[in-house]
Amino acid sequence: MPYKLEWEFTKDEVVVRIVHSPGNSKEASRNKYTIDTDKSPKWITVTIGTESPEIRRGIFEIVGDELHLKQAIGGGPRPTDFGKDDYSVLKKLGQQDGPANRNQPHR
């Protein structure tokens, strides 16, 4: 059965949930992240896990209500551009609880 991933950005964490159906989701992970909006494209670094963390270096851009994200999975070098494929597009859902700021890529 297909499912979707939902990412929730807080001040210093990104919470990833597996959404099986509306109202039926399960938290998959809580990960630390940092961003650098002075870079072009903007940088995001996500630290997955705590005991043996995986560092995912990535780039992102916000286009309307979409977060375009490309990460190096498995510890590779940070991507330098989005190319034509192999990146995620996350759509904003729900209500904002305040304006986005330099501490998170999208709210």
C-alpha positions as CSV (number, residue, x, y, z in Angstrom):
1,M,0.0,0.0,0.0
2,P,1.5,3.4,-1.0
3,Y,2.2,6.0,1.6
4,K,3.5,9.6,1.8
5,L,6.2,11.2,3.9
6,E,5.4,14.3,5.8
7,W,8.2,16.6,7.1
8,E,7.6,19.0,9.9
9,F,10.2,21.7,10.5
10,T,10.6,23.1,14.0
11,K,13.2,25.5,15.2
12,D,16.0,22.9,15.2
13,E,14.4,19.5,14.2
14,V,12.7,18.0,11.3
15,V,10.1,15.4,12.2
16,V,9.5,12.8,9.5
17,R,6.2,10.9,9.5
18,I,4.9,8.1,7.3
19,V,1.3,9.0,6.3
20,H,-0.6,5.9,5.4
21,S,-4.0,7.7,4.9
22,P,-5.5,10.9,6.2
23,G,-5.4,10.9,10.0
24,N,-3.2,7.7,10.0
25,S,0.5,8.6,10.4
26,K,3.4,7.3,12.4
27,E,6.6,9.2,13.4
28,A,9.5,7.7,11.5
29,S,12.4,9.9,12.8
30,R,13.4,13.2,14.5
31,N,16.5,14.7,13.0
32,K,18.6,17.8,13.7
33,Y,19.3,20.2,10.9
34,T,21.1,23.4,10.1
35,I,20.7,25.7,7.1
36,D,22.9,28.3,5.4
37,T,20.8,30.8,3.4
38,D,23.8,32.8,2.4
39,K,24.9,30.1,-0.1
40,S,23.5,29.8,-3.6
41,P,21.7,27.4,-3.8
42,K,20.8,27.4,-0.1
43,W,22.4,24.7,2.0
44,I,20.7,22.3,4.4
45,T,22.5,19.7,6.5
46,V,20.4,17.0,8.2
47,T,21.8,14.7,10.9
48,I,19.8,11.5,11.0
49,G,19.9,9.4,14.1
50,T,21.9,9.8,17.3
51,E,24.0,6.7,18.0
52,S,25.6,6.3,14.5
53,P,24.4,9.5,12.8
54,E,24.3,9.9,9.1
55,I,25.0,13.4,7.8
56,R,23.0,14.3,4.7
57,R,24.4,17.4,3.0
58,G,21.9,19.0,0.7
59,I,20.6,22.1,-1.1
60,F,17.1,23.6,-1.1
61,E,15.0,26.3,-2.6
62,I,11.5,27.5,-1.8
63,V,9.2,27.9,-4.8
64,G,5.8,29.2,-3.9
65,D,4.4,26.6,-1.4
66,E,7.0,24.0,-2.4
67,L,10.3,23.0,-0.8
68,H,12.7,21.7,-3.4
69,L,15.3,19.5,-1.7
70,K,18.2,17.5,-2.9
71,Q,20.4,15.5,-0.5
72,A,23.5,13.4,-0.7
73,I,22.4,10.2,0.9
74,G,25.0,7.9,2.3
75,G,27.5,10.6,3.2
76,G,28.4,11.8,-0.3
77,P,29.3,15.4,-1.3
78,R,26.8,18.2,-1.2
79,P,24.9,18.5,-4.5
80,T,25.7,21.7,-6.4
81,D,22.5,22.0,-8.5
82,F,19.1,20.4,-8.9
83,G,19.6,19.1,-12.3
84,K,16.5,17.6,-14.0
85,D,15.6,14.9,-11.5
86,D,16.6,13.0,-8.4
87,Y,15.3,15.6,-5.9
88,S,12.3,15.9,-3.7
89,V,9.5,18.4,-3.8
90,L,7.6,18.9,-0.6
91,K,4.4,20.8,-0.5
92,K,3.3,22.9,2.4
93,L,0.3,21.6,4.2
94,G,-1.9,23.0,7.0
95,Q,-1.7,26.4,8.7
96,Q,1.4,28.4,9.4
97,D,2.2,29.2,13.0
98,G,4.3,32.2,12.1
99,P,6.5,33.5,9.3
100,A,9.5,31.4,8.2
101,N,12.8,32.7,9.4
102,R,16.5,31.9,8.9
103,N,16.2,28.9,11.4
104,Q,14.1,26.7,9.1
105,P,13.7,26.4,5.3
106,H,9.9,26.2,5.4
107,R,7.0,26.3,7.8
